[in-house]
Amino acid sequence: MKYVKTGYKVVYFFKSELFSIFSHAEVKYILNQKVYPKKGCGPLCVFDTLENAKKSYLPFFCGFKVFKCNYKESKKKKIWNNRYKSSLKDLPSGTRLANWVELIEEVVEL
């Protein structure tokens, strides 16, 4: 599939489950399964490189995990839900927006 890209997703582990690091996103991730944004929400966020994922969150958070992932890049330039909205230009360097994300393997624990 040509439209599938490889990137890196930062998640947190809570009660044996993986969640988006953005609490407002409320997205639960499952290894080797495509995950889509919740109804009424904009695209999901991933990083283009492992270095960008680590650089963006390493100074601020401990215990988060980074997974290599496959994703379908979104044409949208903003993320949103009913409480939050942000432009791609306001997100950390290397952020890519995705229509879906599939976690492939854990690569590092922050």
PDB file as gemmi writes it, atoms N, CA and C in Angstrom:
CRYST1    1.000    1.000    1.000  90.00  90.00  90.00 P 1                      
ATOM      1  N   MET A   1       0.840  -1.189   0.000  1.00  0.00           N  
ATOM      2  CA  MET A   1       0.000   0.000   0.000  1.00  0.00           C  
ATOM      3  C   MET A   1       0.876   1.240   0.000  1.00  0.00           C  
ATOM      4  N   LYS A   2       0.823   1.994  -1.065  1.00  0.00           N  
ATOM      5  CA  LYS A   2       1.675   3.162  -1.221  1.00  0.00           C  
ATOM      6  C   LYS A   2       1.354   4.281  -0.245  1.00  0.00           C  
ATOM      7  N   TYR A   3       0.113   4.409   0.155  1.00  0.00           N  
ATOM      8  CA  TYR A   3      -0.273   5.530   1.003  1.00  0.00           C  
ATOM      9  C   TYR A   3       0.133   5.339   2.460  1.00  0.00           C  
ATOM     10  N   VAL A   4       0.580   4.153   2.830  1.00  0.00           N  
ATOM     11  CA  VAL A   4       0.967   3.890   4.215  1.00  0.00           C  
ATOM     12  C   VAL A   4       2.390   4.391   4.446  1.00  0.00           C  
ATOM     13  N   LYS A   5       2.567   5.162   5.523  1.00  0.00           N  
ATOM     14  CA  LYS A   5       3.879   5.687   5.890  1.00  0.00           C  
ATOM     15  C   LYS A   5       4.279   5.106   7.238  1.00  0.00           C  
ATOM     16  N   THR A   6       5.567   5.196   7.538  1.00  0.00           N  
ATOM     17  CA  THR A   6       6.081   4.744   8.826  1.00  0.00           C  
ATOM     18  C   THR A   6       6.477   5.955   9.648  1.00  0.00           C  
ATOM     19  N   GLY A   7       6.103   5.935  10.926  1.00  0.00           N  
ATOM     20  CA  GLY A   7       6.435   7.035  11.826  1.00  0.00           C  
ATOM     21  C   GLY A   7       6.575   6.512  13.236  1.00  0.00           C  
ATOM     22  N   TYR A   8       6.416   7.434  14.216  1.00  0.00           N  
ATOM     23  CA  TYR A   8       6.585   7.095  15.628  1.00  0.00           C  
ATOM     24  C   TYR A   8       5.481   7.748  16.445  1.00  0.00           C  
ATOM     25  N   LYS A   9       4.884   6.975  17.331  1.00  0.00           N  
ATOM     26  CA  LYS A   9       3.778   7.440  18.154  1.00  0.00           C  
ATOM     27  C   LYS A   9       4.186   7.391  19.621  1.00  0.00           C  
ATOM     28  N   VAL A  10       4.007   8.518  20.329  1.00  0.00           N  
ATOM     29  CA  VAL A  10       4.267   8.579  21.768  1.00  0.00           C  
ATOM     30  C   VAL A  10       2.948   8.302  22.485  1.00  0.00           C  
ATOM     31  N   VAL A  11       2.968   7.332  23.408  1.00  0.00           N  
ATOM     32  CA  VAL A  11       1.773   6.953  24.153  1.00  0.00           C  
ATOM     33  C   VAL A  11       2.130   6.801  25.633  1.00  0.00           C  
ATOM     34  N   TYR A  12       1.120   6.741  26.475  1.00  0.00           N  
ATOM     35  CA  TYR A  12       1.376   6.394  27.868  1.00  0.00           C  
ATOM     36  C   TYR A  12       0.645   5.101  28.210  1.00  0.00           C  
ATOM     37  N   PHE A  13       1.232   4.380  29.138  1.00  0.00           N  
ATOM     38  CA  PHE A  13       0.746   3.067  29.557  1.00  0.00           C  
ATOM     39  C   PHE A  13       0.013   3.242  30.878  1.00  0.00           C  
ATOM     40  N   PHE A  14      -1.273   2.861  30.911  1.00  0.00           N  
ATOM     41  CA  PHE A  14      -2.070   3.011  32.122  1.00  0.00           C  
ATOM     42  C   PHE A  14      -2.992   1.807  32.258  1.00  0.00           C  
ATOM     43  N   LYS A  15      -2.874   1.085  33.367  1.00  0.00           N  
ATOM     44  CA  LYS A  15      -3.709  -0.091  33.633  1.00  0.00           C  
ATOM     45  C   LYS A  15      -3.704  -1.079  32.464  1.00  0.00           C  
ATOM     46  N   SER A  16      -2.514  -1.386  31.973  1.00  0.00           N  
ATOM     47  CA  SER A  16      -2.298  -2.362  30.892  1.00  0.00           C  
ATOM     48  C   SER A  16      -2.833  -1.910  29.541  1.00  0.00           C  
ATOM     49  N   GLU A  17      -3.098  -0.619  29.375  1.00  0.00           N  
ATOM     50  CA  GLU A  17      -3.579  -0.111  28.082  1.00  0.00           C  
ATOM     51  C   GLU A  17      -2.727   1.068  27.639  1.00  0.00           C  
ATOM     52  N   LEU A  18      -2.737   1.318  26.336  1.00  0.00           N  
ATOM     53  CA  LEU A  18      -1.963   2.407  25.740  1.00  0.00           C  
ATOM     54  C   LEU A  18      -2.908   3.522  25.306  1.00  0.00           C  
ATOM     55  N   PHE A  19      -2.571   4.752  25.674  1.00  0.00           N  
ATOM     56  CA  PHE A  19      -3.412   5.901  25.360  1.00  0.00           C  
ATOM     57  C   PHE A  19      -2.599   7.016  24.727  1.00  0.00           C  
ATOM     58  N   SER A  20      -3.297   7.866  23.996  1.00  0.00           N  
ATOM     59  CA  SER A  20      -2.684   9.073  23.459  1.00  0.00           C  
ATOM     60  C   SER A  20      -2.125   9.890  24.612  1.00  0.00           C  
ATOM     61  N   ILE A  21      -0.991  10.548  24.399  1.00  0.00           N  
ATOM     62  CA  ILE A  21      -0.410  11.372  25.462  1.00  0.00           C  
ATOM     63  C   ILE A  21      -1.226  12.627  25.716  1.00  0.00           C  
ATOM     64  N   PHE A  22      -2.071  12.998  24.768  1.00  0.00           N  
ATOM     65  CA  PHE A  22      -2.935  14.159  24.958  1.00  0.00           C  
ATOM     66  C   PHE A  22      -4.214  13.683  25.639  1.00  0.00           C  
ATOM     67  N   SER A  23      -4.414  14.087  26.876  1.00  0.00           N  
ATOM     68  CA  SER A  23      -5.576  13.609  27.630  1.00  0.00           C  
ATOM     69  C   SER A  23      -6.896  13.990  26.973  1.00  0.00           C  
ATOM     70  N   HIS A  24      -6.906  15.099  26.256  1.00  0.00           N  
ATOM     71  CA  HIS A  24      -8.146  15.518  25.600  1.00  0.00           C  
ATOM     72  C   HIS A  24      -8.503  14.620  24.417  1.00  0.00           C  
ATOM     73  N   ALA A  25      -7.527  13.875  23.917  1.00  0.00           N  
ATOM     74  CA  ALA A  25      -7.787  13.030  22.748  1.00  0.00           C  
ATOM     75  C   ALA A  25      -8.521  11.740  23.122  1.00  0.00           C  
ATOM     76  N   GLU A  26      -8.234  11.194  24.296  1.00  0.00           N  
ATOM     77  CA  GLU A  26      -8.927  10.008  24.804  1.00  0.00           C  
ATOM     78  C   GLU A  26      -8.930   8.845  23.815  1.00  0.00           C  
ATOM     79  N   VAL A  27      -7.831   8.661  23.117  1.00  0.00           N  
ATOM     80  CA  VAL A  27      -7.730   7.580  22.138  1.00  0.00           C  
ATOM     81  C   VAL A  27      -6.937   6.431  22.742  1.00  0.00           C  
ATOM     82  N   LYS A  28      -7.503   5.225  22.668  1.00  0.00           N  
ATOM     83  CA  LYS A  28      -6.832   4.022  23.159  1.00  0.00           C  
ATOM     84  C   LYS A  28      -6.206   3.306  21.961  1.00  0.00           C  
ATOM     85  N   TYR A  29      -4.932   2.921  22.113  1.00  0.00           N  
ATOM     86  CA  TYR A  29      -4.208   2.234  21.051  1.00  0.00           C  
ATOM     87  C   TYR A  29      -4.040   0.764  21.391  1.00  0.00           C  
ATOM     88  N   ILE A  30      -4.084  -0.067  20.353  1.00  0.00           N  
ATOM     89  CA  ILE A  30      -3.905  -1.503  20.496  1.00  0.00           C  
ATOM     90  C   ILE A  30      -2.847  -1.930  19.482  1.00  0.00           C  
ATOM     91  N   LEU A  31      -1.847  -2.665  19.954  1.00  0.00           N  
ATOM     92  CA  LEU A  31      -0.754  -3.101  19.107  1.00  0.00           C  
ATOM     93  C   LEU A  31      -1.280  -3.879  17.895  1.00  0.00           C  
ATOM     94  N   ASN A  32      -0.733  -3.559  16.721  1.00  0.00           N  
ATOM     95  CA  ASN A  32      -1.069  -4.224  15.459  1.00  0.00           C  
ATOM     96  C   ASN A  32      -2.532  -4.088  15.050  1.00  0.00           C  
ATOM     97  N   GLN A  33      -3.155  -2.999  15.454  1.00  0.00           N  
ATOM     98  CA  GLN A  33      -4.544  -2.735  15.058  1.00  0.00           C  
ATOM     99  C   GLN A  33      -4.685  -1.266  14.654  1.00  0.00           C  
ATOM    100  N   LYS A  34      -5.330  -1.016  13.526  1.00  0.00           N  
ATOM    101  CA  LYS A  34      -5.554   0.366  13.100  1.00  0.00           C  
ATOM    102  C   LYS A  34      -6.490   1.061  14.076  1.00  0.00           C  
ATOM    103  N   VAL A  35      -6.102   2.270  14.472  1.00  0.00           N  
ATOM    104  CA  VAL A  35      -6.901   3.077  15.381  1.00  0.00           C  
ATOM    105  C   VAL A  35      -7.249   4.370  14.658  1.00  0.00           C  
ATOM    106  N   TYR A  36      -8.506   4.775  14.774  1.00  0.00           N  
ATOM    107  CA  TYR A  36      -9.014   5.964  14.096  1.00  0.00           C  
ATOM    108  C   TYR A  36      -9.380   7.032  15.131  1.00  0.00           C  
ATOM    109  N   PRO A  37      -9.443   8.297  14.718  1.00  0.00           N  
ATOM    110  CA  PRO A  37      -9.885   9.341  15.656  1.00  0.00           C  
ATOM    111  C   PRO A  37     -11.317   9.061  16.115  1.00  0.00           C  
ATOM    112  N   LYS A  38     -11.631   9.527  17.307  1.00  0.00           N  
ATOM    113  CA  LYS A  38     -13.001   9.402  17.800  1.00  0.00           C  
ATOM    114  C   LYS A  38     -13.930  10.255  16.943  1.00  0.00           C  
ATOM    115  N   LYS A  39     -15.186   9.876  16.917  1.00  0.00           N  
ATOM    116  CA  LYS A  39     -16.194  10.621  16.162  1.00  0.00           C  
ATOM    117  C   LYS A  39     -16.204  12.087  16.624  1.00  0.00           C  
ATOM    118  N   GLY A  40     -16.193  13.003  15.673  1.00  0.00           N  
ATOM    119  CA  GLY A  40     -16.205  14.422  15.987  1.00  0.00           C  
ATOM    120  C   GLY A  40     -14.838  15.016  16.272  1.00  0.00           C  
ATOM    121  N   CYS A  41     -13.796  14.203  16.123  1.00  0.00           N  
ATOM    122  CA  CYS A  41     -12.428  14.673  16.379  1.00  0.00           C  
ATOM    123  C   CYS A  41     -11.622  14.680  15.088  1.00  0.00           C  
ATOM    124  N   GLY A  42     -10.578  15.494  15.088  1.00  0.00           N  
ATOM    125  CA  GLY A  42      -9.706  15.594  13.923  1.00  0.00           C  
ATOM    126  C   GLY A  42      -8.689  14.471  13.894  1.00  0.00           C  
ATOM    127  N   PRO A  43      -7.685  14.595  13.017  1.00  0.00           N  
ATOM    128  CA  PRO A  43      -6.708  13.528  12.823  1.00  0.00           C  
ATOM    129  C   PRO A  43      -5.852  13.245  14.063  1.00  0.00           C  
ATOM    130  N   LEU A  44      -5.209  12.084  14.029  1.00  0.00           N  
ATOM    131  CA  LEU A  44      -4.279  11.664  15.073  1.00  0.00           C  
ATOM    132  C   LEU A  44      -2.895  12.241  14.780  1.00  0.00           C  
ATOM    133  N   CYS A  45      -2.039  12.295  15.787  1.00  0.00           N  
ATOM    134  CA  CYS A  45      -0.680  12.834  15.620  1.00  0.00           C  
ATOM    135  C   CYS A  45       0.361  11.730  15.737  1.00  0.00           C  
ATOM    136  N   VAL A  46       1.348  11.771  14.854  1.00  0.00           N  
ATOM    137  CA  VAL A  46       2.521  10.905  14.926  1.00  0.00           C  
ATOM    138  C   VAL A  46       3.740  11.773  14.631  1.00  0.00           C  
ATOM    139  N   PHE A  47       4.924  11.212  14.835  1.00  0.00           N  
ATOM    140  CA  PHE A  47       6.157  11.917  14.498  1.00  0.00           C  
ATOM    141  C   PHE A  47       6.812  11.259  13.297  1.00  0.00           C  
ATOM    142  N   ASP A  48       7.516  12.076  12.520  1.00  0.00           N  
ATOM    143  CA  ASP A  48       8.179  11.578  11.325  1.00  0.00           C  
ATOM    144  C   ASP A  48       9.429  10.769  11.638  1.00  0.00           C  
ATOM    145  N   THR A  49      10.138  11.085  12.736  1.00  0.00           N  
ATOM    146  CA  THR A  49      11.362  10.369  13.101  1.00  0.00           C  
ATOM    147  C   THR A  49      11.361  10.049  14.591  1.00  0.00           C  
ATOM    148  N   LEU A  50      12.142   9.055  14.958  1.00  0.00           N  
ATOM    149  CA  LEU A  50      12.307   8.701  16.364  1.00  0.00           C  
ATOM    150  C   LEU A  50      12.940   9.863  17.122  1.00  0.00           C  
ATOM    151  N   GLU A  51      13.881  10.543  16.497  1.00  0.00           N  
ATOM    152  CA  GLU A  51      14.555  11.667  17.137  1.00  0.00           C  
ATOM    153  C   GLU A  51      13.571  12.781  17.481  1.00  0.00           C  
ATOM    154  N   ASN A  52      12.656  13.093  16.579  1.00  0.00           N  
ATOM    155  CA  ASN A  52      11.658  14.133  16.860  1.00  0.00           C  
ATOM    156  C   ASN A  52      10.709  13.710  17.980  1.00  0.00           C  
ATOM    157  N   ALA A  53      10.339  12.440  18.005  1.00  0.00           N  
ATOM    158  CA  ALA A  53       9.460  11.943  19.073  1.00  0.00           C  
ATOM    159  C   ALA A  53      10.157  12.068  20.424  1.00  0.00           C  
ATOM    160  N   LYS A  54      11.398  11.634  20.513  1.00  0.00           N  
ATOM    161  CA  LYS A  54      12.140  11.689  21.771  1.00  0.00           C  
ATOM    162  C   LYS A  54      12.430  13.135  22.173  1.00  0.00           C  
ATOM    163  N   LYS A  55      12.822  13.953  21.225  1.00  0.00           N  
ATOM    164  CA  LYS A  55      13.165  15.353  21.509  1.00  0.00           C  
ATOM    165  C   LYS A  55      11.960  16.128  22.013  1.00  0.00           C  
ATOM    166  N   SER A  56      10.801  15.844  21.516  1.00  0.00           N  
ATOM    167  CA  SER A  56       9.606  16.594  21.879  1.00  0.00           C  
ATOM    168  C   SER A  56       9.084  16.263  23.265  1.00  0.00           C  
ATOM    169  N   TYR A  57       9.304  15.040  23.737  1.00  0.00           N  
ATOM    170  CA  TYR A  57       8.693  14.638  25.000  1.00  0.00           C  
ATOM    171  C   TYR A  57       9.666  14.215  26.085  1.00  0.00           C  
ATOM    172  N   LEU A  58      10.894  13.892  25.737  1.00  0.00           N  
ATOM    173  CA  LEU A  58      11.868  13.433  26.726  1.00  0.00           C  
ATOM    174  C   LEU A  58      12.088  14.429  27.866  1.00  0.00           C  
ATOM    175  N   PRO A  59      12.190  15.739  27.597  1.00  0.00           N  
ATOM    176  CA  PRO A  59      12.442  16.664  28.709  1.00  0.00           C  
ATOM    177  C   PRO A  59      11.261  16.819  29.667  1.00  0.00           C  
ATOM    178  N   PHE A  60      10.066  16.448  29.252  1.00  0.00           N  
ATOM    179  CA  PHE A  60       8.871  16.751  30.033  1.00  0.00           C  
ATOM    180  C   PHE A  60       8.226  15.554  30.717  1.00  0.00           C  
ATOM    181  N   PHE A  61       8.350  14.372  30.152  1.00  0.00           N  
ATOM    182  CA  PHE A  61       7.581  13.239  30.634  1.00  0.00           C  
ATOM    183  C   PHE A  61       8.450  12.013  30.863  1.00  0.00           C  
ATOM    184  N   CYS A  62       8.214  11.324  31.938  1.00  0.00           N  
ATOM    185  CA  CYS A  62       8.881  10.045  32.212  1.00  0.00           C  
ATOM    186  C   CYS A  62       7.847   8.930  32.140  1.00  0.00           C  
ATOM    187  N   GLY A  63       8.260   7.774  31.710  1.00  0.00           N  
ATOM    188  CA  GLY A  63       7.368   6.628  31.682  1.00  0.00           C  
ATOM    189  C   GLY A  63       6.513   6.511  30.428  1.00  0.00           C  
ATOM    190  N   PHE A  64       6.647   7.426  29.490  1.00  0.00           N  
ATOM    191  CA  PHE A  64       5.911   7.303  28.240  1.00  0.00           C  
ATOM    192  C   PHE A  64       6.670   6.361  27.328  1.00  0.00           C  
ATOM    193  N   LYS A  65       5.972   5.819  26.348  1.00  0.00           N  
ATOM    194  CA  LYS A  65       6.570   4.868  25.428  1.00  0.00           C  
ATOM    195  C   LYS A  65       6.461   5.386  23.999  1.00  0.00           C  
ATOM    196  N   VAL A  66       7.442   5.019  23.194  1.00  0.00           N  
ATOM    197  CA  VAL A  66       7.422   5.368  21.772  1.00  0.00           C  
ATOM    198  C   VAL A  66       7.310   4.078  20.980  1.00  0.00           C  
ATOM    199  N   PHE A  67       6.351   4.052  20.070  1.00  0.00           N  
ATOM    200  CA  PHE A  67       6.145   2.898  19.201  1.00  0.00           C  
ATOM    201  C   PHE A  67       6.401   3.285  17.751  1.00  0.00           C  
ATOM    202  N   LYS A  68       7.036   2.394  17.027  1.00  0.00           N  
ATOM    203  CA  LYS A  68       7.092   2.523  15.578  1.00  0.00           C  
ATOM    204  C   LYS A  68       5.683   2.232  15.093  1.00  0.00           C  
ATOM    205  N   CYS A  69       5.228   2.962  14.094  1.00  0.00           N  
ATOM    206  CA  CYS A  69       3.852   2.777  13.623  1.00  0.00           C  
ATOM    207  C   CYS A  69       3.749   2.947  12.121  1.00  0.00           C  
ATOM    208  N   ASN A  70       2.684   2.421  11.592  1.00  0.00           N  
ATOM    209  CA  ASN A  70       2.260   2.720  10.225  1.00  0.00           C  
ATOM    210  C   ASN A  70       1.098   3.687  10.341  1.00  0.00           C  
ATOM    211  N   TYR A  71       0.964   4.564   9.350  1.00  0.00           N  
ATOM    212  CA  TYR A  71      -0.141   5.510   9.376  1.00  0.00           C  
ATOM    213  C   TYR A  71      -0.484   5.982   7.971  1.00  0.00           C  
ATOM    214  N   LYS A  72      -1.717   6.454   7.833  1.00  0.00           N  
ATOM    215  CA  LYS A  72      -2.143   7.089   6.586  1.00  0.00           C  
ATOM    216  C   LYS A  72      -2.180   8.586   6.855  1.00  0.00           C  
ATOM    217  N   GLU A  73      -1.345   9.316   6.126  1.00  0.00           N  
ATOM    218  CA  GLU A  73      -1.247  10.756   6.341  1.00  0.00           C  
ATOM    219  C   GLU A  73      -2.553  11.462   5.975  1.00  0.00           C  
ATOM    220  N   SER A  74      -2.945  12.390   6.829  1.00  0.00           N  
ATOM    221  CA  SER A  74      -4.156  13.182   6.613  1.00  0.00           C  
ATOM    222  C   SER A  74      -3.831  14.418   5.797  1.00  0.00           C  
ATOM    223  N   LYS A  75      -4.785  14.890   5.047  1.00  0.00           N  
ATOM    224  CA  LYS A  75      -4.633  16.153   4.310  1.00  0.00           C  
ATOM    225  C   LYS A  75      -5.006  17.346   5.186  1.00  0.00           C  
ATOM    226  N   LYS A  76      -5.605  17.072   6.327  1.00  0.00           N  
ATOM    227  CA  LYS A  76      -6.007  18.149   7.238  1.00  0.00           C  
ATOM    228  C   LYS A  76      -4.776  18.780   7.874  1.00  0.00           C  
ATOM    229  N   LYS A  77      -4.897  20.030   8.293  1.00  0.00           N  
ATOM    230  CA  LYS A  77      -3.774  20.777   8.870  1.00  0.00           C  
ATOM    231  C   LYS A  77      -4.031  21.190  10.310  1.00  0.00           C  
ATOM    232  N   LYS A  78      -5.092  20.622  10.942  1.00  0.00           N  
ATOM    233  CA  LYS A  78      -5.434  20.939  12.327  1.00  0.00           C  
ATOM    234  C   LYS A  78      -5.861  19.671  13.035  1.00  0.00           C  
ATOM    235  N   ILE A  79      -5.722  19.688  14.381  1.00  0.00           N  
ATOM    236  CA  ILE A  79      -6.306  18.645  15.214  1.00  0.00           C  
ATOM    237  C   ILE A  79      -7.384  19.302  16.061  1.00  0.00           C  
ATOM    238  N   TRP A  80      -8.413  18.524  16.439  1.00  0.00           N  
ATOM    239  CA  TRP A  80      -9.482  19.100  17.248  1.00  0.00           C  
ATOM    240  C   TRP A  80     -10.342  18.017  17.886  1.00  0.00           C  
ATOM    241  N   ASN A  81     -11.056  18.437  18.902  1.00  0.00           N  
ATOM    242  CA  ASN A  81     -12.179  17.700  19.470  1.00  0.00           C  
ATOM    243  C   ASN A  81     -13.123  18.756  20.022  1.00  0.00           C  
ATOM    244  N   ASN A  82     -14.069  18.378  20.871  1.00  0.00           N  
ATOM    245  CA  ASN A  82     -15.047  19.360  21.329  1.00  0.00           C  
ATOM    246  C   ASN A  82     -14.480  20.336  22.368  1.00  0.00           C  
ATOM    247  N   ARG A  83     -13.247  20.100  22.857  1.00  0.00           N  
ATOM    248  CA  ARG A  83     -12.647  20.990  23.856  1.00  0.00           C  
ATOM    249  C   ARG A  83     -11.354  21.644  23.415  1.00  0.00           C  
ATOM    250  N   TYR A  84     -10.794  21.250  22.299  1.00  0.00           N  
ATOM    251  CA  TYR A  84      -9.438  21.655  21.953  1.00  0.00           C  
ATOM    252  C   TYR A  84      -9.285  21.751  20.436  1.00  0.00           C  
ATOM    253  N   LYS A  85      -8.477  22.721  19.996  1.00  0.00           N  
ATOM    254  CA  LYS A  85      -8.173  22.871  18.572  1.00  0.00           C  
ATOM    255  C   LYS A  85      -6.760  23.413  18.448  1.00  0.00           C  
ATOM    256  N   SER A  86      -5.984  22.873  17.514  1.00  0.00           N  
ATOM    257  CA  SER A  86      -4.626  23.352  17.304  1.00  0.00           C  
ATOM    258  C   SER A  86      -4.229  23.160  15.847  1.00  0.00           C  
ATOM    259  N   SER A  87      -3.453  24.095  15.356  1.00  0.00           N  
ATOM    260  CA  SER A  87      -2.937  24.045  13.999  1.00  0.00           C  
ATOM    261  C   SER A  87      -1.657  23.210  13.979  1.00  0.00           C  
ATOM    262  N   LEU A  88      -1.374  22.588  12.858  1.00  0.00           N  
ATOM    263  CA  LEU A  88      -0.163  21.793  12.696  1.00  0.00           C  
ATOM    264  C   LEU A  88       1.084  22.623  13.001  1.00  0.00           C  
ATOM    265  N   LYS A  89       1.073  23.883  12.634  1.00  0.00           N  
ATOM    266  CA  LYS A  89       2.246  24.735  12.868  1.00  0.00           C  
ATOM    267  C   LYS A  89       2.503  24.983  14.352  1.00  0.00           C  
ATOM    268  N   ASP A  90       1.502  24.770  15.210  1.00  0.00           N  
ATOM    269  CA  ASP A  90       1.655  24.958  16.655  1.00  0.00           C  
ATOM    270  C   ASP A  90       2.075  23.686  17.382  1.00  0.00           C  
ATOM    271  N   LEU A  91       2.143  22.576  16.683  1.00  0.00           N  
ATOM    272  CA  LEU A  91       2.500  21.285  17.279  1.00  0.00           C  
ATOM    273  C   LEU A  91       4.017  21.084  17.221  1.00  0.00           C  
ATOM    274  N   PRO A  92       4.563  20.149  18.003  1.00  0.00           N  
ATOM    275  CA  PRO A  92       6.016  19.932  18.020  1.00  0.00           C  
ATOM    276  C   PRO A  92       6.585  19.620  16.629  1.00  0.00           C  
ATOM    277  N   SER A  93       7.837  19.968  16.451  1.00  0.00           N  
ATOM    278  CA  SER A  93       8.544  19.743  15.193  1.00  0.00           C  
ATOM    279  C   SER A  93       8.486  18.268  14.795  1.00  0.00           C  
ATOM    280  N   GLY A  94       8.200  18.016  13.532  1.00  0.00           N  
ATOM    281  CA  GLY A  94       8.146  16.648  13.024  1.00  0.00           C  
ATOM    282  C   GLY A  94       6.799  15.977  13.172  1.00  0.00           C  
ATOM    283  N   THR A  95       5.789  16.701  13.699  1.00  0.00           N  
ATOM    284  CA  THR A  95       4.453  16.119  13.847  1.00  0.00           C  
ATOM    285  C   THR A  95       3.821  15.933  12.476  1.00  0.00           C  
ATOM    286  N   ARG A  96       3.223  14.780  12.277  1.00  0.00           N  
ATOM    287  CA  ARG A  96       2.451  14.490  11.076  1.00  0.00           C  
ATOM    288  C   ARG A  96       1.037  14.131  11.532  1.00  0.00           C  
ATOM    289  N   LEU A  97       0.048  14.488  10.741  1.00  0.00           N  
ATOM    290  CA  LEU A  97      -1.344  14.178  11.072  1.00  0.00           C  
ATOM    291  C   LEU A  97      -1.784  12.951  10.291  1.00  0.00           C  
ATOM    292  N   ALA A  98      -2.574  12.103  10.968  1.00  0.00           N  
ATOM    293  CA  ALA A  98      -2.908  10.801  10.383  1.00  0.00           C  
ATOM    294  C   ALA A  98      -4.400  10.506  10.466  1.00  0.00           C  
ATOM    295  N   ASN A  99      -4.918   9.873   9.401  1.00  0.00           N  
ATOM    296  CA  ASN A  99      -6.304   9.398   9.394  1.00  0.00           C  
ATOM    297  C   ASN A  99      -6.463   8.160  10.272  1.00  0.00           C  
ATOM    298  N   TRP A 100      -5.421   7.335  10.336  1.00  0.00           N  
ATOM    299  CA  TRP A 100      -5.377   6.173  11.222  1.00  0.00           C  
ATOM    300  C   TRP A 100      -3.932   5.882  11.579  1.00  0.00           C  
ATOM    301  N   VAL A 101      -3.742   5.167  12.701  1.00  0.00           N  
ATOM    302  CA  VAL A 101      -2.412   4.788  13.171  1.00  0.00           C  
ATOM    303  C   VAL A 101      -2.457   3.331  13.611  1.00  0.00           C  
ATOM    304  N   GLU A 102      -1.415   2.592  13.259  1.00  0.00           N  
ATOM    305  CA  GLU A 102      -1.274   1.197  13.688  1.00  0.00           C  
ATOM    306  C   GLU A 102       0.084   1.042  14.373  1.00  0.00           C  
ATOM    307  N   LEU A 103       0.089   0.798  15.688  1.00  0.00           N  
ATOM    308  CA  LEU A 103       1.338   0.587  16.419  1.00  0.00           C  
ATOM    309  C   LEU A 103       1.926  -0.754  16.002  1.00  0.00           C  
ATOM    310  N   ILE A 104       3.227  -0.748  15.685  1.00  0.00           N  
ATOM    311  CA  ILE A 104       3.895  -1.956  15.200  1.00  0.00           C  
ATOM    312  C   ILE A 104       4.758  -2.596  16.284  1.00  0.00           C  
ATOM    313  N   GLU A 105       5.623  -1.789  16.917  1.00  0.00           N  
ATOM    314  CA  GLU A 105       6.503  -2.316  17.957  1.00  0.00           C  
ATOM    315  C   GLU A 105       7.010  -1.192  18.835  1.00  0.00           C  
ATOM    316  N   GLU A 106       7.204  -1.503  20.109  1.00  0.00           N  
ATOM    317  CA  GLU A 106       7.765  -0.518  21.034  1.00  0.00           C  
ATOM    318  C   GLU A 106       9.242  -0.351  20.728  1.00  0.00           C  
ATOM    319  N   VAL A 107       9.688   0.902  20.651  1.00  0.00           N  
ATOM    320  CA  VAL A 107      11.092   1.142  20.365  1.00  0.00           C  
ATOM    321  C   VAL A 107      11.837   1.789  21.507  1.00  0.00           C  
ATOM    322  N   VAL A 108      11.150   2.528  22.378  1.00  0.00           N  
ATOM    323  CA  VAL A 108      11.834   3.160  23.505  1.00  0.00           C  
ATOM    324  C   VAL A 108      10.815   3.551  24.567  1.00  0.00           C  
ATOM    325  N   GLU A 109      11.273   3.510  25.797  1.00  0.00           N  
ATOM    326  CA  GLU A 109      10.444   3.987  26.913  1.00  0.00           C  
ATOM    327  C   GLU A 109      11.061   5.268  27.419  1.00  0.00           C  
ATOM    328  N   LEU A 110      10.289   6.329  27.472  1.00  0.00           N  
ATOM    329  CA  LEU A 110      10.819   7.628  27.919  1.00  0.00           C  
ATOM    330  C   LEU A 110      10.780   7.728  29.425  1.00  0.00           C  
TER     331      LEU A 110                                                      
END                                                                             
